[in-house]
Structure formats: C-alpha cells, structure tokens
Amino acid sequence: MKRNIVLVAVLATTISTAVFAQKMASYKVPVAVKQAFEKAYPNAKSIKWDKEGNDYEASFQQVKEELSVVFDAKGQVLEVEKEIEFSALPAAIQTALKGKKVKEAAMITKGGKTMYEAEVGGKDLMFDAQGKTIK
C-alpha cells in the first residue's frame, strides 16, 4: 500500500512538472517569438527555452543581469523577471523579511504591474511594492 502511495505521488509530481514547464530546443521556438526576443535582448547570452502551456519562456543573461521573459506564441511579452539583490527590494519588503534568510530576490513585471519575489526556506514569497504579501 505504501509503495502505491509513493508511486502515485512521484507520478503526480512528474506530470505536474511536465505540464508547467518543458525544456525545449531553440529551433522549436516559433519564429515570431525568437524574433521578438532577439530584437528586445540583442546581447543575451546562455539562453534556455521552456514551454509553459501555450507560452514560451527564455531564461538568459544580459550584461550582468539574469532575466527570464515569457512570450505568447505571437511574440508578445507577457512577463519579465529580473534577478535583483536583496538591497534592491523596496524598504517595506526588506522590513517584512527582516531576520529571514533570503536565497534569491527578483522583480517581476506582468500586465503593467510590478511585483517582487523572495525565495525564503525553499518557498517563493510574492509582494507588492508596499510590502503586502500577494498570493
């Protein structure tokens, strides 16, 4: 019985991971997406592509920044995530995280709104600019 439960848990995790993001070769990315990416980020290095549902995510380095950009199939930018230092988080967020070990921090722009993400204890916490938690 325990073996079946473990097997089901492993299978569910594998399937959910596969649904959310699948690595893909650059040549499989639609031309419109690649053109939009190359135009917006001409100096990108170490580009890795993932497919998330119907969208495409490019993770890369540009100059000294680590970025991740999600495009729809037509090449429209849906989301931009930029890794930042803890000290670059708004003061309200720094205060909310005081005493916690933050592994990574990022600024995310989506739908004209800016949010902030902090990885604490293996979990991603999301905040608005005023330091309020976003679910």
C-alpha positions in Angstrom: 0.0 0.0 0.0 2.8 2.5 0.9 4.5 1.6 -2.3 1.4 2.6 -4.3 1.0 5.9 -2.5 4.7 6.8 -3.1 4.3 5.8 -6.8 1.2 7.9 -7.2 3.0 10.9 -5.5 6.0 10.6 -7.8 3.9 10.3 -10.9 1.7 13.3 -9.9 4.8 15.4 -9.3 6.4 14.3 -12.6 3.2 15.1 -14.5 2.6 18.5 -12.9 6.2 19.5 -13.5 5.9 18.5 -17.2 2.7 20.5 -17.6 4.1 23.7 -16.1 7.5 23.9 -17.9 9.1 21.8 -20.5 12.6 22.5 -21.7 12.8 22.9 -25.5 15.4 23.3 -28.2 15.8 26.8 -29.7 14.8 25.6 -33.1 11.4 24.6 -31.8 10.5 28.1 -30.6 8.2 29.9 -33.1 9.8 32.4 -35.4 7.7 35.3 -34.1 8.8 34.6 -30.5 12.5 34.3 -31.4 12.4 37.5 -33.5 10.7 39.4 -30.7 13.3 38.1 -28.2 16.3 38.9 -30.4 15.0 42.4 -31.0 14.4 43.1 -27.3 17.5 41.4 -26.0 20.3 41.5 -28.7 23.1 40.9 -26.2 21.5 37.9 -24.5 23.9 35.0 -23.6 23.3 31.5 -22.2 19.7 31.3 -23.5 17.5 28.5 -22.3 13.9 28.0 -23.6 11.0 26.4 -21.8 7.4 25.9 -22.9 4.8 26.8 -20.3 1.3 25.8 -21.6 0.9 27.8 -24.8 3.7 30.3 -23.8 7.4 30.4 -24.2 10.0 31.4 -21.6 13.5 32.5 -22.3 15.9 32.4 -19.3 19.2 34.2 -20.0 22.0 36.6 -19.0 22.3 40.1 -20.5 25.3 42.1 -19.5 25.5 41.3 -15.7 21.7 40.6 -15.3 19.8 37.3 -15.0 16.5 37.6 -16.7 13.5 35.4 -17.6 10.9 36.6 -20.2 7.6 34.9 -21.1 6.2 35.4 -24.5 2.9 34.3 -26.1 3.0 32.4 -29.4 2.8 35.7 -31.3 5.9 37.1 -29.7 4.1 39.5 -27.2 5.9 39.9 -23.8 3.7 38.6 -21.0 6.1 38.7 -18.1 9.6 39.8 -17.3 11.5 38.6 -14.2 14.8 40.2 -13.3 17.0 38.8 -10.5 18.0 41.6 -8.1 20.0 41.9 -4.9 18.1 41.9 -1.5 19.2 45.5 -1.1 17.3 46.5 -4.3 13.9 45.3 -2.8 11.7 48.1 -1.6 12.3 49.0 2.0 8.8 47.7 3.1 9.7 44.3 1.7 13.1 44.3 3.4 11.4 45.1 6.6 8.9 42.3 6.1 11.7 39.9 5.6 13.9 41.1 8.4 15.6 38.2 10.1 14.8 35.7 7.3 17.4 34.2 5.1 16.6 35.2 1.5 18.3 33.0 -1.1 17.2 35.0 -4.2 15.2 38.1 -5.0 13.5 39.2 -8.2 11.4 42.0 -9.7 8.6 40.8 -11.8 6.6 42.9 -14.3 3.4 41.4 -15.6 0.3 43.1 -17.0 1.7 46.5 -16.3 2.2 45.7 -12.6 5.4 45.2 -10.7 5.8 42.6 -8.0 8.7 41.3 -6.0 9.6 37.7 -5.3 11.9 36.4 -2.5 12.9 32.8 -2.0 12.8 32.0 1.7 13.1 28.5 3.0 12.6 26.9 -0.4 9.4 28.9 -1.0 8.8 31.8 -3.2 7.1 34.7 -1.4 5.4 37.4 -3.5 5.0 41.0 -2.5 3.6 44.2 -4.0 5.8 47.4 -3.7 4.3 48.3 -0.4 5.4 45.0 1.2 2.0 43.4 1.2 2.0 39.6 0.5 0.5 38.5 -2.8 -0.9 35.0 -3.1 
